[in-house]
Amino acid sequence: MAFKITDACISCGACAAECPVGAISEGDSQYEINPDVCISCGACAATCPVEAPTEE
């Protein structure tokens, strides 16, 4: 199950830097996870200071 970034995102970029497959990119108002690329490893959730990434 892929992760999704909630509205709690503060656009710090910590999650994108930790994603091993490059599934996270900067969107218009916050970072976004491409569910087709996400491998559900949880690295983004572990590094996020505001716990924005969650499993869908």
Wavefront OBJ file of the C-alpha trace (Angstrom):
o trace
v 0.000 0.000 0.000
v 1.480 3.349 -1.066
v 2.015 6.311 1.210
v 0.270 9.664 0.786
v 1.310 13.074 2.120
v -1.381 14.820 4.150
v -2.123 18.538 4.459
v 0.146 18.607 7.524
v 3.116 18.846 5.106
v 5.335 21.883 5.741
v 7.297 21.424 2.476
v 10.637 20.920 4.206
v 11.791 18.263 1.717
v 13.061 15.808 4.315
v 10.877 13.023 2.926
v 12.036 13.512 -0.671
v 15.674 13.302 0.379
v 15.081 9.940 2.099
v 12.944 8.232 -0.565
v 15.078 5.421 -2.050
v 13.069 5.241 -5.287
v 12.463 8.944 -5.958
v 8.691 8.708 -5.603
v 8.373 12.096 -3.868
v 8.356 15.408 -5.696
v 7.465 18.987 -4.888
v 3.878 19.792 -5.856
v 2.093 23.134 -6.108
v 1.437 23.543 -2.388
v 3.233 20.590 -0.768
v 5.241 17.466 -1.563
v 3.481 14.588 -3.309
v 4.116 10.842 -3.555
v 3.670 9.024 -6.856
v 1.766 5.863 -5.821
v 2.957 3.996 -8.923
v 6.586 4.410 -7.836
v 6.211 4.193 -4.022
v 7.406 0.872 -2.560
v 5.796 1.503 0.865
v 9.108 1.310 2.718
v 8.154 4.024 5.227
v 11.421 5.974 4.977
v 9.471 9.179 4.317
v 7.273 8.727 7.384
v 10.245 7.978 9.602
v 12.026 11.212 8.664
v 9.080 13.640 8.504
v 9.071 16.132 11.417
v 5.268 16.583 11.267
v 4.237 13.001 10.420
v 2.635 14.059 7.106
v 3.223 10.821 5.129
v 0.687 8.133 5.979
v -0.256 4.808 4.431
v -3.286 5.009 2.152
l 1 2 3 4 5 6 7 8 9 10 11 12 13 14 15 16 17 18 19 20 21 22 23 24 25 26 27 28 29 30 31 32 33 34 35 36 37 38 39 40 41 42 43 44 45 46 47 48 49 50 51 52 53 54 55 56
